[in-house]
């Protein structure tokens, strides 16, 4: 097939995707307008029936002031981040990663404005962002006037970073019309996409992704080996990166027990822990009688923790999570499915805590063989847990190796170097 014909077919597919999403948007808008029309008719009938001024005042709300004088006027080069909500950095690895990148952009000399689809000024995240210097467009005045804000500040926006598909659907067509700058897209991992959808919903999601991939000047991937799914315009970025990687605070003798960290709202975490508790832990306890497993993460089902010595700690603040990393002997990453970098793997390395992982838990890590060998069978996983748990010299060697690895692949300097290249290449589009 000729290159010109391929380009034409891709353009047709892109336009078909836009048409499908536009028709879906129009249908939703039609239903919303009908609901508002019915509500308006109901209110009018009540007002006519009552016939009293005080009742009229109770049903009538004065419009807010014009958004022309809205806060957060930009004054220098700004990266506009499009997302679904303010990043809850203590709830998921993706949101923790985004929160770190906001800090990076500020340190690189950019202003950062964050436009969240739900416009909710959730705490403590809103206050934290404002303290950092991020211009978070949340609250009712921005929900009603974000279009005006974009128009007023278009000259200062130098890059748009899209981290969520639904948010892109709401904002990107208007932004592309008024802001002619590069657009970057954080690709979603397969296990983060919605399951149990109707055929129609799946078609809409597929169309939205096709539009985003077409419009993006670069697709950003958190790990290696995913480029084949995005044949052009890809760049790899670290999921986490660190300003400093200090030595571990607690030594081998000051630790005990096994640790799993991860939200059970993600199916692959529950699947993996069930496998570990049912299949692997009995073998581990043949060598380590009574060894305790602590699982940290929200949404853990009670059925997982009926066995003695298996404890669910639930969701904990970062300070408490740090203590779990400091006092545990070995972390386990029994991820059986999915792809992309697993945050719990990188986080264990940052705390100098030796871990055992399946191949899926190591997926996407550059040169992962420098620090870990995958254990994909029950026997191999159990053997690695026992060996790391009992061998002090190997434990300390492994902990030190993590620091060297992260300095090479997940340092602040490396993240800054990568982003400078990404932004420079996007600007040359």
C-alpha positions in Angstrom: 0.0 0.0 0.0 1.4 3.4 -1.0 2.3 5.9 1.7 -0.2 8.4 0.4 -3.0 5.9 0.6 -2.0 4.9 4.1 -2.1 8.5 5.2 -5.5 8.9 3.7 -6.9 5.8 5.4 -5.5 7.0 8.8 -7.1 10.4 8.3 -10.4 8.8 7.4 -10.3 6.6 10.5 -9.4 9.7 12.6 -12.4 11.6 11.2 -14.7 8.7 11.8 -13.6 8.5 15.4 -14.2 12.2 15.9 -17.7 11.8 14.3 -18.5 8.9 16.6 -17.5 10.9 19.7 -19.2 14.1 18.6 -22.5 12.2 18.0 -22.2 10.7 21.5 -21.6 14.1 23.0 -24.5 15.6 21.1 -26.8 12.8 22.4 -25.7 13.4 25.9 -26.2 17.2 25.5 -29.6 16.6 24.1 -30.7 14.6 27.1 -29.2 17.1 29.5 -31.0 20.0 27.7 -34.3 18.1 28.0 -33.8 17.5 31.7 -33.0 21.2 32.2 -36.0 22.2 30.1 -38.3 19.9 32.2 -36.8 21.4 35.4 -37.3 24.9 34.1 -41.0 24.2 33.3 -41.5 22.7 36.7 -40.0 25.8 38.5 -42.1 28.2 36.3 -45.3 26.3 37.3 -44.5 26.5 41.0 -43.8 30.2 40.7 -47.0 30.9 38.9 -49.0 28.8 41.4 -47.5 30.4 44.4 -47.6 34.0 43.0 -45.5 35.4 45.9 -42.3 37.4 45.5 -40.5 35.6 48.4 -41.1 32.2 46.7 -39.9 33.6 43.4 -36.7 34.8 45.1 -36.2 31.4 46.7 -36.2 29.7 43.3 -34.1 32.2 41.5 -30.4 32.3 41.9 -28.5 35.4 40.8 -25.8 34.6 38.2 -22.2 34.8 39.4 -20.0 37.7 38.3 -18.4 37.5 34.9 -15.4 35.3 34.8 -13.5 38.1 33.1 -11.6 38.9 36.3 -10.9 35.3 37.2 -7.9 34.4 39.4 -4.7 32.8 38.1 -3.8 35.1 35.2 -0.6 33.7 33.7 2.6 35.7 33.3 5.1 33.3 31.8 5.5 30.0 30.0 3.0 27.6 31.4 2.4 23.9 31.0 -1.4 23.2 31.1 -2.2 19.8 32.6 -5.5 18.2 31.7 -6.7 15.6 34.2 -9.8 14.1 35.7 -9.2 15.3 39.3 -6.6 16.9 41.5 -3.8 14.3 41.8 -4.4 12.3 45.0 -0.8 11.4 45.4 -1.4 9.0 48.3 -4.0 7.0 46.5 -2.4 5.7 43.3 0.9 5.4 41.6 -0.2 7.3 38.5 -1.4 10.3 40.6 1.8 10.2 42.8 3.8 10.3 39.6 1.8 13.2 38.2 2.3 15.1 41.5 6.0 14.7 41.2 6.1 15.9 37.6 4.2 19.0 38.6 7.1 19.8 41.0 9.6 19.0 38.3 8.0 21.5 35.8 8.0 24.2 38.5 11.7 23.5 39.2 12.4 23.8 35.5 11.1 27.3 35.5 7.6 26.8 34.1 4.3 27.9 35.6 1.9 25.0 35.9 -1.9 25.2 35.6 -4.0 22.2 36.3 -7.5 21.9 34.8 -9.4 19.0 36.4 -12.6 17.6 34.8 -14.5 17.4 38.1 -13.5 20.9 39.3 -13.6 19.7 42.9 -11.2 21.5 45.2 -10.6 18.3 47.3 -8.4 18.7 50.4 -5.6 18.3 51.3 -4.7 18.1 47.7 -5.9 21.6 46.7 -4.0 23.4 49.5 -0.9 21.3 48.7 -1.0 22.3 45.0 -1.4 26.0 45.8 1.4 25.9 48.3 3.6 24.3 45.6 2.8 27.1 43.2 0.4 25.1 40.9 -2.5 27.2 39.6 -5.3 24.7 40.2 -8.5 25.6 38.3 -11.0 24.1 40.6 -14.3 25.3 42.0 -17.5 26.7 40.6 -16.1 29.8 39.1 -13.7 27.8 36.9 -16.4 25.2 36.1 -18.5 28.0 34.6 -15.7 30.0 33.2 -12.8 27.8 32.1 -13.4 28.6 28.5 -12.8 32.3 29.2 -9.7 31.5 31.3 -8.2 29.5 28.4 -8.9 32.4 25.9 -7.5 35.0 28.2 -4.3 33.1 29.0 -3.7 31.3 25.6 -0.6 33.4 24.8 1.3 32.1 27.9 0.4 28.4 27.5 3.4 26.6 25.8 2.5 22.9 26.2 -0.7 20.9 27.0 -0.2 17.6 29.0 -3.2 15.2 28.9 -3.3 12.6 31.6 -6.9 11.3 31.3 -9.1 10.4 28.3 -12.4 11.6 29.6 -10.9 15.0 30.6 -9.4 15.2 27.0 -12.9 14.6 25.6 -14.3 17.5 27.6 -11.5 20.1 27.1 -9.2 19.3 24.2 -11.3 20.4 21.2 -11.8 23.9 22.6 -8.2 24.1 23.7 -6.8 23.0 20.4 -9.0 25.7 18.7 -7.6 28.5 20.9 -4.1 27.3 21.9 -1.7 26.3 19.1 0.9 24.5 21.2 2.3 20.9 21.4 0.0 18.3 23.1 1.5 15.5 25.1 -0.4 12.4 26.3 0.2 10.1 29.2 -0.8 6.7 27.7 -3.2 4.6 29.9 -2.2 1.1 30.9 -4.6 -1.7 29.8 -5.5 -2.6 33.4 -6.5 1.0 34.1 -9.2 1.0 31.4 -12.7 0.4 32.4 -14.0 -3.2 32.3 -17.5 -4.6 31.8 -18.4 -1.9 29.3 -21.1 -2.2 26.6 -20.0 -2.6 23.0 -21.1 1.0 22.4 -19.0 2.3 25.3 -16.0 0.3 24.2 -16.3 1.8 20.7 -16.5 5.4 22.1 -13.4 4.7 24.3 -11.5 3.3 21.3 -12.5 6.3 19.2 -11.4 8.7 22.0 -8.0 7.1 22.2 -7.6 7.2 18.4 -8.3 10.9 18.4 -5.9 11.5 21.3 -3.1 9.5 19.6 -3.7 11.4 16.4 -3.7 14.8 18.0 -0.8 14.2 20.4 2.7 15.4 19.5 4.2 12.7 21.8 2.8 9.7 23.6 4.5 9.3 27.0 5.1 5.8 28.3 6.1 4.8 31.8 8.1 1.8 30.8 10.1 0.0 28.1 8.5 -2.5 25.7 5.3 -0.6 25.1 6.3 1.2 22.0 4.9 -1.4 19.6 1.4 -0.4 20.7 2.2 3.2 19.7 4.3 3.0 16.6 5.1 6.7 16.4 5.8 9.7 18.6 6.6 7.9 21.8 8.9 8.8 24.7 9.7 6.9 27.8 9.6 8.7 31.2 10.2 7.3 34.7 7.1 6.6 36.8 8.9 7.9 39.9 12.1 9.9 40.3 14.0 11.1 43.3 15.9 14.2 44.3 18.0 12.2 46.7 18.2 8.5 47.5 19.5 8.2 51.1 20.8 5.1 52.7 18.2 2.9 54.4 17.3 3.9 57.9 16.9 0.5 59.5 19.2 -2.5 59.2 18.5 -6.2 58.7 18.2 -7.0 62.4 15.6 -4.3 62.9 13.1 -5.7 60.4 10.7 -8.6 60.2 7.7 -9.7 58.3 6.6 -9.5 54.6 5.0 -6.4 53.0 2.6 -5.9 50.1 1.7 -2.4 49.1 -1.1 -1.6 46.6 -4.8 -0.7 46.2 -7.2 -3.6 46.1 -9.5 -1.5 43.9 -7.2 -2.6 41.1 -8.1 -6.1 40.2 -4.6 -7.4 39.5 -3.5 -6.5 43.0 -6.3 -8.6 44.6 -5.6 -11.5 42.1 -1.9 -11.4 42.9 -2.3 -11.3 46.7 -4.8 -14.2 46.6 -2.3 -16.3 44.7 0.5 -15.4 47.1 -1.6 -16.2 50.3 -3.0 -19.4 48.9 -0.1 -20.9 47.0 3.2 -19.2 48.0 2.8 -18.4 51.7 2.4 -22.0 52.8 5.7 -22.9 51.2 7.4 -19.8 52.7 6.2 -20.8 56.2 7.8 -24.2 55.9 11.1 -22.4 56.3 9.8 -19.3 58.2 7.1 -20.6 60.6 4.5 -17.9 61.5 6.0 -15.2 59.3 3.5 -12.3 59.0 2.3 -10.7 55.8 1.0 -7.1 56.0 -1.0 -5.7 53.1 -1.2 -1.9 52.9 -3.8 -0.5 50.5 -7.5 0.5 50.4 -10.3 -1.9 49.5 -8.9 -5.2 50.8 -11.7 -7.8 50.9 -12.1 -9.5 54.3 -12.0 -12.9 52.7 -8.3 -12.4 51.9 -7.3 -12.0 55.5 -8.9 -14.9 57.4 -5.7 -16.7 57.9 -3.6 -16.0 61.0 -0.6 -13.8 60.4 -2.1 -12.1 57.3 -3.1 -8.5 58.2 -4.8 -5.8 56.2 -3.5 -2.3 57.2 -5.9 -0.5 54.8 -5.0 2.9 53.3 -2.4 4.8 55.4 -0.8 8.2 55.1 2.7 8.5 53.6 4.4 8.8 57.0 2.9 5.5 58.2 3.7 3.8 54.8 7.3 4.8 55.2 7.4 3.1 58.6 6.1 -0.1 57.1 8.9 0.0 54.5 11.4 0.7 57.3 10.3 -2.2 59.6 9.5 -4.9 57.0 12.2 -7.5 56.0 11.0 -8.3 52.4 8.4 -6.8 50.1 6.4 -9.0 47.7 5.1 -8.0 44.3 3.0 -11.0 43.2 1.5 -9.3 40.1 0.3 -12.0 37.6 -1.1 -9.9 34.8 -0.9 -6.4 33.2 2.0 -4.3 31.9 3.7 -1.1 32.5 5.9 -0.1 35.5 4.6 -1.1 38.9 4.9 1.7 41.4 5.2 -0.6 44.4 8.4 -2.1 42.8 10.1 1.3 42.4 8.9 2.5 45.8 10.4 -0.6 47.5 13.8 0.1 45.8 13.6 3.8 47.0 13.3 2.5 50.6 16.1 0.0 50.1 13.7 -2.9 50.9 14.6 -6.1 49.1 11.6 -7.4 47.1 10.5 -10.5 45.2 8.5 -10.0 42.0 7.0 -11.8 39.1 7.9 -10.8 35.6 4.7 -8.7 35.4 5.8 -6.8 38.5 9.1 -6.0 36.8 7.6 -5.1 33.4 8.7 -1.8 31.9 11.7 -1.3 34.2 14.8 -0.5 32.2 17.6 -3.0 32.8 15.5 -4.7 35.5 18.0 -7.6 35.5 20.5 -5.4 37.3 18.4 -5.6 40.5 16.0 -8.5 40.3 15.2 -11.8 38.7 11.5 -12.6 38.1 9.9 -15.5 40.0 6.8 -16.7 38.1 6.2 -20.1 39.7 5.1 -20.8 43.3 8.3 -22.6 44.1 10.6 -19.9 42.6 8.7 -17.1 44.4 8.8 -18.9 47.7 12.5 -19.7 47.4 13.4 -16.1 46.7 11.4 -14.8 49.6 13.1 -17.2 52.0 16.5 -16.6 50.7 16.2 -12.8 50.9 14.6 -13.1 54.4 17.4 -15.1 55.9 20.6 -14.0 54.1 21.8 -10.8 55.8 24.7 -10.3 53.4 22.6 -10.7 50.3 19.9 -8.5 51.8 22.3 -5.6 52.4 24.0 -6.0 49.0 20.5 -5.9 47.3 19.5 -2.8 49.3 22.7 -1.0 48.2 22.2 -2.1 44.6 18.8 -0.4 44.5 20.3 3.0 45.3 22.8 2.7 42.4 20.0 1.6 40.0 17.7 4.5 40.9 20.5 7.1 40.6 21.0 5.9 37.0 17.4 5.5 35.9 15.1 7.5 38.3 17.0 10.6 39.5 15.7 14.1 39.3 18.5 15.0 37.0 17.6 12.1 34.6 13.9 13.1 34.7 14.8 16.7 33.9 17.0 15.6 31.0 14.2 13.5 29.5 11.7 16.3 29.8 13.9 18.9 28.3 14.3 16.7 25.3 10.6 15.9 25.1 9.6 19.6 25.3 12.2 20.6 22.8 11.2 17.9 20.3 7.5 18.8 20.7 8.2 22.5 20.1 9.8 21.6 16.8 6.6 19.8 15.5 
